[in-house]
Amino acid sequence: MKPDFARFHLDHMSRRDALKLGAAGAAAATATTLAGGSAAGANKPNNGKGKGRSSKSYGPASGTYSDDMFDVDAVLAGAWDNGPYGPGDERGTFNELTAARTAAALGQFNPAKPVNTYQLGEEMFNGFPAFPSDPPRRHDMFLYVLGFEAPAGFVDGGGIQSSLTPIGPNKVAALEERFGENFTFQIATQIDGLNHIGVGEVFYNGNRGPDIVTSTGTSALGNENMGPIVARGVIYDVVGLKVATGKSEDIFVAPNGKAVLRDNYRVTLDDLQACLRRQGVRQPGAGDVPLINTGWTHLARSDAERYLAQQPGIYMEEARYFADRKVALVGADTWGLEVLDPAVTGGNAFPCHQLLITKEGVRIGESMVVDEAIADHCYEGVFIATPENVPGATCGSSAPAFLGQPGRAPRD
């Protein structure tokens, strides 16, 4: 994490009180849309509600794990140098993605019911809000045209006009995208690599920053260690839970009319347990992919400043829970997974990233949009991702997919 990243949030977190909205009435008005209705297919979720299912199936209650900040000096002195998968490991909890678990994930579907494929990636656009850095992260895509003359205004808008003459006797024309300066995989939907976050010079499994950085990437822990991912996915619809239970104090309404968790909302183990109980889905286990829905994505196009200034999310207890479950990665529809409220964090910057990635080898998925799956009441399925095979890169930004079967609306 670059120092200017941390400074931005330490400087802006004090704005949280000004960002709160008193939107109880508007939130209640959206409750029918967000929490009710039925879906096509209407089959029970696999591994879901059933007689004899205990509370433990949905995960532990708040207070089960510690919320304490880790000892930074101890980490710098080597406390985290021995990773959970032994010397030389560069895959972290992706080691849990065994062939048997992939088969089990695929085997959860009812062969007599249709399987939908849901897009989890944010829809990109030029100027997509990105976490501040110097130089800035940018997604600026322009079109390159060869073989014919582009229409008026094309070049003025940033388009690139190459030769007007097609290539060869068969008159080949071509269109290609070109990116502006400072394009990065670290924008919008992504899976952070184990080389993305450290504690000072300390990175996952005893690697030291100065030993692994090169001018074109890292010599260890890079994207080449990910590979394609096929795993059981579990969606936690936290914002839907708050709407369904009338917790208007925990939400506000975005300009597009969608409910969103408030800016500094801490997602707790009680919330996670209540989501799975409501949805009838058992908790994630080793090699699974939990995905947390907060609604934060609905600000990306309408209020970029607010989108970047704060975010709801988990904190240390929840991070320790997911690490204990040995999940493959933890994802959310926010840009950074964890809550930033200094009343919760004590002013620490992104400690969940450090605990999950640097200590436990658990990657983090950011800006993973699960709205379409939730609209079909599909809370459990198969998570598929194919991160870019770029050695030394710090994340994969290819949009993942979620395979699932529409189910019944929760009985609120």
N, C-alpha and C positions, 0 to 999 in steps of 0.2 A: 504494500500500500504506500504510494508516494506521500510525502509529508503534506503536500498541498491538498490531497484528497481529504486527509484527516482534518486539516485546518478548516476547510470549507464547512464541514459538518459541525465541528466544535464551535465555529462562529455563528452558524445558522440555527442551531438547536433551540436557542432561547426564544425563537419565534413561535414555538408550538402553541402558546396560549392564543396568539393572534390568528392562528390557522384553524382553530376549532370553529365548527359551524353548529348553530342550534337548528338542526334540521329534523327534529323528531317528527313533525307532521308530514313532511315530505317523505321521510323514510317509511312511515307507516303506509303512505299511499302507494308505495311500490311493493309492499309485502306480498300482495296477491300474485303479482307477476313473478317475483323472485323466489317465492317459496311454494306456490301452489301449482295446480294444473297436473296434467298427466302426459305421458309420452308414448309415442308409437312403440310397439313391441311389448312394453309393460310386463317383462319377466322379472322375477325376484333377482336381486344381485347375487352372484355366486359368492360362496363363503360368507353370506350375509346373515340376516335375521334367522334365528332358529331356536327351537326349544333347548333349554339348558345352556345357552351361551352366557358365559359369565362376564362380569364387568371387566375382568382382566383381558378378555379378548379385544377390548377396545382401547387398551392402553392404561397406564397408571394415572392417578390423580396428582394434582399439583402438590409439591412438597416431597415427592419421592426422590428427587435428585437435588444436588446442591446448585445454588444459584451464585456461588462465590466466584469471584474473579480469580484466575490462576496467578501463580507467582511468576512474574515476568523475569526477575533475576534468576530464579531457578531454571527457567527455560533457557535463558542465555548461557547458563552454566552447564547445560547439557541434559536437563531432566527429560526432555522429549526426544532425545537423540535416537532412542531405540523404538522404532515404529512397531505397530501391532502385527505386522506380517514379516518381520525379520530383516536382517541386513540386506541392503541392496534393493529392497522392494520399491517399485515406482508406480504401482497400481492402486495401492490403498484398498478400500473396500470394494473396488471393482474385482478383487480376488474372489468375492462372494458370488459373482455372476457365473456360476457353474452351468454346465450343459444341462444338468438335472433340474436346476432351478428355472432355466429358460423353458424347458419342456413343461414344467409345472405351471409356469405363467401362461403358456399357450394353451395348456389343457384345461384352463378354467372355463372356457367358453362352452355354451350349450350349442352343439352342432345343428340343432333345429332352429336356431334363432339367428337373425342377421348380425353381422359385426360391422360397426361403423368405425371409420378412421377420422380422428379429430386432429386438426392442426393446433399445435401448442405454441408455435412461434408468433411473436409480434409481427404485425404488418409494418414493414419498414417504409420510411419516407425520408426524403432529404431534410435534414435538420432534426432528426429524431433526438429527443432530449437525452443527453449522455452526462455521466458523472464528470464534474469539472476536473481538468488536468491541464498541464502546460507542457507540450502543445495539446490542444483539445482533441478529444475523441470525436470523430465525425463519420456520418454516413451521408456522403454526397455522391450520387451516382449520375453519370451522364452517358448519353448514347453516342457511339461512334458509327458513322455511316460511310460506306464505301460502295461505289458502283452506280449511284444515282444522286440527284440533287435533292436534298432535304427541303421541307417547306419553309416559307418565310418565318422568321423568328426563331428558328432552330438554333442557330449559332449564338444569337443574342441571349438565349436562355441557358447557354452553357454547353450545348451540343457540339460535337466534333465532326466537322465535314472533312472527310478524306477525299480521295480522287473521285471525280464524277464518272470515270470510265470503268466499266466492269472488267474483270480479269478474264483473259483468254477468249477463244472463239465461242465458248459456251456461256460467256457473259455472267460470270459469278459476281453477285453482290453480297455484301456482308454487313451485319449489325453486331456490335459488341458493346458491352458496358465498360465504362472507365470510371475509376474512383478518384475523388479529390485527395488532396494531401491529408494525412493523418487518419486514413481509414484503419480500422482495427477490428479484430474479432470481439474485443471487449466492449460491445455495445448491444443493447437490447437482449434478445433471447440468447442464452449462452450456458455452457457448463464449464465452470471454473476448473482449471487444472491444479495439480498439487504443487506447481511452481508459481502460482499466482500470488499467494499470501504467505508471509513469514512473520516471525517475531525478531525484529532486528535482522541479523544475518542468518538466523536459524530458519531452515525450511524443513519440509517433511522428511522424516526418517534420518535425521542427522546431517542432511545436506546443508552446506553453507553458501550463502549468496555469492560471495566472491569466487567460489570454486566452480559454480555452474553457469554463470552468466557469460554469454558471448555477444558479439555485436549483432547476431542474427537470430538470437533465441537462447534457450538454455540447453546445456549439455546433459541434463537429467530432468526427470519429472514432466517432460513436455507432452504434447498431444499424441505423439506416437505411441504412448503407453495406454491410451484409452481404448481404441478399437470400437467397433459397433456395439451397441448396448441394446439388449432385449431383456426386459425384466417385468415383474409384476409392478403395476403402478396403483397407488392409493391416493385418492383426492380427498382433502379436508376442505369442505365448503364452510369456512369460518364465517364469512360475511352472510351467507345464506342462513346459517344457524342463528346469527344475531337478529336478522329480519324475522325469522320464524318465531323466535322467542320474545319478540318485542323489546329488545335491548337497544332502543333508539339512541341512548346515550353513547353507545359504542360505534355508531355509524353516522355518515352524512351522505348526501346525495350529490353525485357528480353532475356536471352540466348536461350530460347525455341521459340523465334520469336514472342511472344505475346506483345502487347502494354500494358504499365503500367503507371499510373500517377507518376509524378516525386516525389522524396522522401519527399519533404517538401510542397507538394501541398495542399492548403487549399480549401476544397470543400465548396462552398458558396450556399446560398439560390438561387442565380441566376442559378447556375449549376443545382440544384435540380429541379427548375421550368422548365429549358430548357430540362432536361431529360424527364420529364413527358409529356411536350408538344410534343417532338419528338416521344415519344412512344405512345401517345394517351391514357394516363392513368391518372385518377384523383388522387389527393393527398391523403395520408393516413389520417384516422380519428381515433376516439377512439377505442382502442382494436386492431388496425391494426399493422402490422409488416413491417416497411420499411427496405430494404436491399440495401446497397450501394456497387456497383462494382467499384473497383479501379484497378484491375489487380494485386494487391500486392501479391496474393497467388503464382504467377508464379516465385517468388524469393525463395520460401521456400526450394526447392530442389537444386537450382543452385547457390545461393549466400546467405547463412544463415547469414553471418555477416551483410550484407546490409539489409537483411530482418528485423533483430532485431534492427539495429541502428536508423532507422527512419521509418516513414510511412506517407502517405497522409491521410487526413481525415477532419472531421468537427471541428468546434470550438464552442464557447459559443453561438453565435447567432443561429446557426443551432440546437444546443442542446436545447435551449429555445423554438425554433419553435416546435420541436418534442414533448417536454414536454407539450406545450400548446395544441397540438393536442391529448394528452393523449394516445399516442400509447402504445401498450403492451410492446414492446422492440424496440430498434434500433440496427440493425446489419450491419456488413460490412465484406468484405473478408480480412481485415487487422487483425493483432493480438491485436489491441487495440482501434479501431474506430476513435480516434481523432488525429489531426495533432500535431506534436511534435516540430515544428520549433520555436525556442525561439523568433524569430522576431514576431511571432504571439502570443505566450503564455506568453511572458515576463519572461520566466524561470520557470513558474508554472508547476507542474508535474500533468498531468491527471486531470485537473479541470472539464472537461466534465463528467468524471466518477463520480466525487463528486456531480456535479449539478444534473445529471440525477438520479443516484442511491440514494445518501444520502438525497437530498432535495425532489426530485419529485417522487421517487419510480418507476422509469423507468429502467428496466433491460437492459443490453447491450449484444448483440450477437457478438461474435468474430470468425474470420476465417470461415465465411459462404460463401461457394463457389457457385456462381450462373452462372458459365460459360455455363453449359448445357442448362439451361432455356433460357439464352440470345441467344444461338446458334439457338434455335427454335423461337426466337422473342416472347418469353413468358415473359411478364413484370408484369403480375398480376395473382394472383392465390390464393391458400390456403397454408398457412404455418402450418406445423405440427411438434411438438416436444414433446418428453416424457422424461423430465429430470430425472436423477436417483433419486429415492425416498429414499434419505439418509438424515435423520434428522441431521441438523447442518452443512451440506456440503455447500460450498461457491459457487458452480456453478454446472450446469448439462452439461455433455459432450457427451451425446448420440447424434449422428448425426441427425439433423432435416431433414425433407423432404419438397418439394415444389410441389404441384399439380397444373398443369396448362395446358392450351390448346395452341398448337402452333399457331402463328399468322403471320401477314404480316411484312416484313421488313419495318422499318421506311422509309419514302420518303425523303431522304436527298437531 
